[in-house]
Each structure stands twice: as C-alpha cells, then as structure tokens.
Amino acid sequence: MKVSMSRKGNCLDNACMENFFSHFKSECFNLYSFRTAEEVKDAVHKYIRFYNHQRFQKKLNNLSTYEYRTQAA
C-alpha cells in the first residue's frame, strides 16, 4: 500500500484517507506481525469490513458507516 501524497500545502484534500490510515495502523496493522503478503491482504479486507459495518463513530451519532448510510437512504 502507498499512502497518497498531495501537493505541498494541500493537507485537507487527503484528510479522509489520512484519518483512515491512522485508524488502520493503530487498530490493526501495528497489533499483529504478518509473515506473508496474503496475511496482510486478509487483514486489510477484514479491517475494511469492520470499519464500514461494525466500528461506530461519534460523528455519525454512534452508528457504523454502513448503518448511517442505510439510515440516510
């Protein structure tokens, strides 16, 4: 994976992804030691599913991203 980099002085256009990567590293990647690339891929897929379907967020009224989007639709 590569973290995206914006032009110098434009930090806000990457804020969403930088926030996600920060959570991903602290809640998943730094907690485990991986032996193969397949283990990393599996962990990424599991974390993205967790992040979207189970992890609640205060800014979304303590709903997961999926629940918030479903409620809005």
ZATORLUM-818662 format. One line per field, with one value per residue (C-alpha): residue number from 0; residue in three letters; chain; x negated, y negated, z negated. Coordinates in steps of 0.05 Angstrom, whole numbers. Each point is the difference from the previous one (the first is absolute). Example, Ala and Ser with C-alpha at 12.3 -4.5 7.8 and 13.67 -1.06 7.14 Angstrom:
seq (0|1)
type (Ala|Ser)
mol (A|A)
x (-246|-27)
y (90|-69)
z (-156|13)
REM end
This chain:
seq (0|1|2|3|4|5|6|7|8|9|10|11|12|13|14|15|16|17|18|19|20|21|22|23|24|25|26|27|28|29|30|31|32|33|34|35|36|37|38|39|40|41|42|43|44|45|46|47|48|49|50|51|52|53|54|55|56|57|58|59|60|61|62|63|64|65|66|67|68|69|70|71|72)
type (Met|Lys|Val|Ser|Met|Ser|Arg|Lys|Gly|Asn|Cys|Leu|Asp|Asn|Ala|Cys|Met|Glu|Asn|Phe|Phe|Ser|His|Phe|Lys|Ser|Glu|Cys|Phe|Asn|Leu|Tyr|Ser|Phe|Arg|Thr|Ala|Glu|Glu|Val|Lys|Asp|Ala|Val|His|Lys|Tyr|Ile|Arg|Phe|Tyr|Asn|His|Gln|Arg|Phe|Gln|Lys|Lys|Leu|Asn|Asn|Leu|Ser|Thr|Tyr|Glu|Tyr|Arg|Thr|Gln|Ala|Ala)
mol (A|A|A|A|A|A|A|A|A|A|A|A|A|A|A|A|A|A|A|A|A|A|A|A|A|A|A|A|A|A|A|A|A|A|A|A|A|A|A|A|A|A|A|A|A|A|A|A|A|A|A|A|A|A|A|A|A|A|A|A|A|A|A|A|A|A|A|A|A|A|A|A|A)
x (0|-21|26|21|-37|30|-34|-39|47|64|9|77|11|-31|31|50|-51|-53|52|17|-73|-12|56|-20|-72|18|59|-25|-68|-44|33|-21|-62|12|-40|28|31|63|7|-5|53|46|-10|14|65|23|-16|36|61|-4|-11|62|48|-17|-44|44|-20|20|9|52|42|-34|19|-46|-12|45|57|-5|3|58|38|-11|27)
y (0|-71|-59|-54|-65|-66|-62|-41|-40|38|44|-2|38|62|-8|57|51|-23|9|70|21|-26|42|60|-2|-9|49|54|-3|-16|53|60|27|27|54|-3|-50|43|-11|-75|1|41|-49|-60|31|19|-69|-37|44|-14|-75|-5|47|4|-58|-55|-73|-57|-48|48|1|64|39|39|-30|53|-13|-75|7|49|-47|-59|39)
z (0|13|-39|48|-1|22|25|-50|-44|16|-60|-1|65|-32|-69|7|23|-49|-55|25|4|-70|-27|41|-25|-73|-1|46|33|-60|-44|41|34|70|33|71|47|-1|-76|11|55|-44|-59|45|27|-71|-27|56|-12|-75|13|44|-35|-74|-23|-26|7|-45|59|29|-63|-25|63|46|69|31|-50|11|75|-4|-46|47|60)
REM end
